[in-house]
C-alpha cells in the first residue's frame, strides 16, 4: 500500500530550472559535495579489501530483502522480549496517529527529535504541530531547516544549501538568545547548544529514526556526528523510534559490515563519532518506555518488484548525491521528496507506486557515478532504465514521442529507408551547423531535447560509404 506524503511540488523539471537560477545555492552545493567526495575517496583508498566489503554489504541487504517478513517478525519478538513495544503502520498517516497517541498518553505537549528521514517522509512534525505538540529538532542542520520553515536538501547534510552568513541571519531572526551571533561556526553551534540544552533536560518524550535494527537481538541504532542523538535516546522517560521496515538486519555481525561502509561513504570518516545502540528497556537506566513504530508506506509494493526492490538496499549514506552532476546543479529541493539525488530518483516514485513524481526516473543521468560509489552496490542506472520503461508502459508517453518512435522504428528496420534518412539528415544539417555542432535550435520536441544536449553535426560521409571507399 502506498503511503508517501505527496506535496504540491511543481515537478523536477520546473523546480530544477528555478534552482539553477540560484547561483548562491549552487556554489554552496558545489563546495560541500566536492569536499565530501574528496574525504570519502581518501579514506576508502586506505582499505585494501573495500570492494570485498561492498560485495558483502550488497549480499546482506539482498538476502535480507528476500526474507524480510521473517526478519521483521523476529525483530518484533526480540524487541518485546527486551521490554519494548512494536507498532505496525501501513502508511504515514497511521504512523503519525500512533506517535501522537503515544505522546499524549505520556501527558506531554512537546518532544525532542533526532534527525530522521522516516519522520520527514511522513511529515510527522506537521502532524505533531496540528495535534498541539511542539517538536524540537536537535540536529544542527535539521534545526536550521526547521527554523527557516524550509525542507531538507541532502540526506546527510539537510542544510547543505545554506552558507554560514545565511545561517547567522536565520539564527538572529528566529533563535531565542542568538540576536548577536556571528557567522563563526563555533558561535553558531554554541547558540544552538544553549537553545537545546534546556529542552534536553526538560522534555519527557524523545523521537528518533533508526539507521538499522538487529532482528536477532532487538537492538536499534542511530548514527550521528554531534551527540544530540545520544541525548535524545537516553534522557527522556519515553523513546519512540520510527523506522522503515527495510532498515532491519538479520544478525548483529551484519552490523559490523554496515559500520565499515557507512561512515566512509557518508562523512568520509574512518569511524562514526556517535553510534547509539539500545535494546528494549533497562530498569533504572535510560527511557523506561520504548516504542518501535515500523512503517510500510509503499515499501511492500517496492519489494514485490524483483528489479526495483534493490532501491530498498540503501543505507542512507548520501555518496550517490555527492557524486551526481545533476544533484550538484539542480539541488535537493528539485526532487520534491525527503530522498533526493540518484537514490531519490529511484526510491521516491516507487514508494508512491508511480502515481506521482513520475518525472524523477529522468532526473538523474546514466553516467554510473552513483553506482561506483554506492557502498552496497545499488545499480542505480539499471533501476532508472527499469522505472522509465515501467512508467512509459503503464502511463504512456506524449503522443509526439510515441509518433516519433514509431517513425524511427520503421526507418531503422529497413535499409533503404535508413540510408535515405541519412542523406536527408546530411543535407538538412548543413545550414544549421557550425564548428562540428548543430547550433541553431530545431523545432518541436527536438528543441527541448537539444536544450540540454550538444547535437553533433551529421557526418557528410557514412561509415558504410567510407568502408567502400577505403577497404
Buried (B, 14 or more C-beta within 10 A) or exposed (E): EBBBBBEEBEBBBEBBEEBBEBEEBBEBBEEBBEEBBEBBEEBBEEBEEBEEBBEBBBBBBBEBBEEBEEBBEBBBBBBBEBBBBBBBBBBBBBBBBBBBEBBBEBEBBBBBBBBBBBBBBBBBBEBBEEBEBBBBBBBBBBBBBBBBEBBBBBBBBBBBBBBBEBBBBBBBEBBEEBEEBBBEEEBBEEBBBEBBEEBBEEBBBBBBBBBBBBBBBBBBBBBBBBEBBBBBBBBBBBBBBBBBBBBBBBBEEBBEBBBBBBBBBBBBBEEBEBBBBBBBBEEEEBBBBBBBBBBBBBBBBBBEBEBBBBBBBBBBBBBBBBBBEBBBBBBBBBBBBBBBBBBBBBBBBBBBBBBBBBBBBBBBBEBEBBBEBBBBBBBBBBBBBBBBEBBBEEEEBEEEEEEBEEEEEEBEEEEEEBBEBBEEEBEEBEEBBEEEEBEEEBEEEBEEEBEEEEBEBBBEEBEEEEEEEEE
